[in-house]
Amino acid sequence: MAQQLSDKRMKEIFGVDVFMGDVFANESMKDHTTLRIGGPADIYVMTKNMLSLKNLLIALKDEGIPVMPVGGGSNLLVSDEGIQGAVISTGILNHIETIEESVDEVRLFVEAGAPLQKLVNLAKAQGYRGIEGLAGIPGFMGGALWGNAGSFGQEIGDIVESVTVIDIRGNVFSIDRDNLGFGYRRSTMPEGMIVLSANVRLKKDDPREVAKRVGDFLQEKLRKQPISQFSAGCVFKNPPGAHAGRLIDEAGCKGMRRGDVEVSSLHANFFVNRGSGMASDFLGLMEEVRGRVSKAFGVELEPEIKIVGRFGSAANR
Ligand SMILES: Cc1cc2nc3c(=O)[nH]c(=O)nc-3n(C[C@H](O)[C@H](O)[C@H](O)COP(=O)(O)OP(=O)(O)OC[C@H]3O[C@@H](n4cnc5c(N)ncnc54)[C@H](O)[C@@H]3O)c2cc1C
């Protein structure tokens, strides 16, 4: 049962003098993931400002409590046993601001908790080109940067100049794009760092053209993806030269089911939770699908979703 900790209790536990935010013990991760799957986080924190985040990180480190940042929870499979330590949401840091503008370019400061679609919508309204393909991707800027979210040939890393992060010791510093190692659905963001913000650069274009492209991409997604069902997006990465969804489909996996988790019949690389799905069902289905694709095509699919929590050897974080 989730329980909100009082400021007094926070001070007792962590010795944090200056802290503004909401802290919950045993908070169900079902309520913080688009899959609606996952056991409780020992502690779930929403900090209201940077100083509180910094103080909290220092205190958690001193106590030896592990930390995991979370954004919109739209790329996560959380264990049924939950997450050990503190899950930290940057959702309150969601500001977007123009830093500099020229005739044909704009530079923006985007905080980690800003929904990716807030940025896409701003670009659409102002006629900024470069992220139309990201239309419809849920989640926040921090999560998008961590996994270099992308679609229709565009990736968030393409527009990044630098990212500001905080480490578990509370040190804040900036990392240039060249040192972020953006690749297909990945960055080399150091483990344990929390992204605070990014500086991005976009080209100016005709707002009507940008809006049309955003609209077209969105329509295509609505047509091809089970948007109205609980999912975490694509389960597997596309192997070189192939589409994971097509391989899964051709291996005869559409509609396969474990408990309440099902391979979508609309898009085979989306597994949907029909209501009471469990992480164990999801993992079991992933293994079965991987096995079938491996047998049919000799291709070993790799997860795109982040599997987190108390999974033992299956966890990748
Ligand atoms: C319907 C649907 C469609 C989707 N379509 C796409 C698509 O087209 N393309 C695509 O790339 N993805 C897609 N996704 C997956 C997902 O939306 C993206 O990967 C998204 O960018 C994840 O952001 P998030 O904030 O939800 O991250 P989360 O799921 O919260 O976290 C993902 C990872 O990022 C880390 N993280 C989060 N915030 C921070 C931070 N501030 N600092 C450091 N690390 C952080 C987490 O620890 C975790 O490891 C889709 C998902 C759904 C449900």
The ligand as an SDF file (V2000), in Angstrom:
LIG
                    3D

 53 58  0  0  0  0  0  0  0  0999 V2000
    2.2360    3.6970  -27.9500 C   0  0  0  0  0  0  0  0  0  0  0  0
    3.7420    3.8660  -27.8940 C   0  0  0  0  0  0  0  0  0  0  0  0
    4.4420    4.2280  -29.0260 C   0  0  0  0  0  0  0  0  0  0  0  0
    5.8330    4.3730  -28.9950 C   0  0  0  0  0  0  0  0  0  0  0  0
    6.4880    4.7270  -30.1340 N   0  0  0  0  0  0  0  0  0  0  0  0
    7.8350    4.8980  -30.1050 C   0  0  0  0  0  0  0  0  0  0  0  0
    8.5360    5.2810  -31.2930 C   0  0  0  0  0  0  0  0  0  0  0  0
    7.9640    5.4750  -32.3650 O   0  0  0  0  0  0  0  0  0  0  0  0
    9.8830    5.4340  -31.1910 N   0  0  0  0  0  0  0  0  0  0  0  0
   10.5690    5.2620  -30.0200 C   0  0  0  0  0  0  0  0  0  0  0  0
   11.7950    5.4530  -29.9910 O   0  0  0  0  0  0  0  0  0  0  0  0
    9.9250    4.8890  -28.8990 N   0  0  0  0  0  0  0  0  0  0  0  0
    8.5760    4.7040  -28.9060 C   0  0  0  0  0  0  0  0  0  0  0  0
    7.9260    4.3320  -27.7650 N   0  0  0  0  0  0  0  0  0  0  0  0
    8.6990    4.0450  -26.5440 C   0  0  0  0  0  0  0  0  0  0  0  0
    8.8440    5.2670  -25.5890 C   0  0  0  0  0  0  0  0  0  0  0  0
    7.7330    6.1280  -25.6910 O   0  0  0  0  0  0  0  0  0  0  0  0
   10.1020    6.0650  -25.8510 C   0  0  0  0  0  0  0  0  0  0  0  0
   11.2410    5.2420  -25.7290 O   0  0  0  0  0  0  0  0  0  0  0  0
   10.2160    7.2670  -24.8960 C   0  0  0  0  0  0  0  0  0  0  0  0
   11.2160    8.1460  -25.3680 O   0  0  0  0  0  0  0  0  0  0  0  0
   10.5520    6.8630  -23.4620 C   0  0  0  0  0  0  0  0  0  0  0  0
   10.4690    8.0110  -22.6510 O   0  0  0  0  0  0  0  0  0  0  0  0
    9.9470    7.9280  -21.1510 P   0  0  0  0  0  0  0  0  0  0  0  0
   10.0560    9.2930  -20.5620 O   0  0  0  0  0  0  0  0  0  0  0  0
    8.6290    7.2930  -21.0690 O   0  0  0  0  0  0  0  0  0  0  0  0
   11.0750    6.9880  -20.5080 O   0  0  0  0  0  0  0  0  0  0  0  0
   10.8720    5.8970  -19.3620 P   0  0  0  0  0  0  0  0  0  0  0  0
   10.1180    4.7440  -19.9340 O   0  0  0  0  0  0  0  0  0  0  0  0
   10.3490    6.5130  -18.1400 O   0  0  0  0  0  0  0  0  0  0  0  0
   12.3910    5.4710  -19.1230 O   0  0  0  0  0  0  0  0  0  0  0  0
   13.1280    4.8450  -20.1500 C   0  0  0  0  0  0  0  0  0  0  0  0
   14.6020    4.7990  -19.7340 C   0  0  0  0  0  0  0  0  0  0  0  0
   15.0980    6.1350  -19.6540 O   0  0  0  0  0  0  0  0  0  0  0  0
   15.6450    6.3820  -18.3610 C   0  0  0  0  0  0  0  0  0  0  0  0
   15.3050    7.7660  -18.0040 N   0  0  0  0  0  0  0  0  0  0  0  0
   14.0830    8.3490  -17.9630 C   0  0  0  0  0  0  0  0  0  0  0  0
   14.1820    9.6360  -17.5920 N   0  0  0  0  0  0  0  0  0  0  0  0
   15.5030    9.8710  -17.3980 C   0  0  0  0  0  0  0  0  0  0  0  0
   16.2730   11.0080  -16.9720 C   0  0  0  0  0  0  0  0  0  0  0  0
   15.7050   12.2010  -16.6980 N   0  0  0  0  0  0  0  0  0  0  0  0
   17.6180   10.8620  -16.8640 N   0  0  0  0  0  0  0  0  0  0  0  0
   18.2410    9.6790  -17.1400 C   0  0  0  0  0  0  0  0  0  0  0  0
   17.5880    8.5790  -17.5240 N   0  0  0  0  0  0  0  0  0  0  0  0
   16.2320    8.6820  -17.6550 C   0  0  0  0  0  0  0  0  0  0  0  0
   14.9500    5.3830  -17.4310 C   0  0  0  0  0  0  0  0  0  0  0  0
   15.7330    5.1040  -16.2650 O   0  0  0  0  0  0  0  0  0  0  0  0
   14.8050    4.1720  -18.3540 C   0  0  0  0  0  0  0  0  0  0  0  0
   16.0040    3.4370  -18.3880 O   0  0  0  0  0  0  0  0  0  0  0  0
    6.5280    4.1660  -27.7820 C   0  0  0  0  0  0  0  0  0  0  0  0
    5.8190    3.8050  -26.6290 C   0  0  0  0  0  0  0  0  0  0  0  0
    4.4370    3.6540  -26.6720 C   0  0  0  0  0  0  0  0  0  0  0  0
    3.6950    3.2810  -25.4130 C   0  0  0  0  0  0  0  0  0  0  0  0
  1  2  1  0
  2  3  1  0
  2 52  2  0
  3  4  2  0
  4  5  1  0
  4 50  1  0
  5  6  2  0
  6  7  1  0
  6 13  1  0
  7  8  2  0
  7  9  1  0
  9 10  1  0
 10 11  2  0
 10 12  1  0
 12 13  2  0
 13 14  1  0
 14 15  1  0
 14 50  1  0
 15 16  1  0
 16 17  1  0
 16 18  1  0
 18 19  1  0
 18 20  1  0
 20 21  1  0
 20 22  1  0
 22 23  1  0
 23 24  1  0
 24 25  2  0
 24 26  1  0
 24 27  1  0
 27 28  1  0
 28 29  2  0
 28 30  1  0
 28 31  1  0
 31 32  1  0
 32 33  1  0
 33 34  1  0
 33 48  1  0
 34 35  1  0
 35 36  1  0
 35 46  1  0
 36 37  1  0
 36 45  1  0
 37 38  2  0
 38 39  1  0
 39 40  1  0
 39 45  2  0
 40 41  1  0
 40 42  2  0
 42 43  1  0
 43 44  2  0
 44 45  1  0
 46 47  1  0
 46 48  1  0
 48 49  1  0
 50 51  2  0
 51 52  1  0
 52 53  1  0
M  END
$$$$
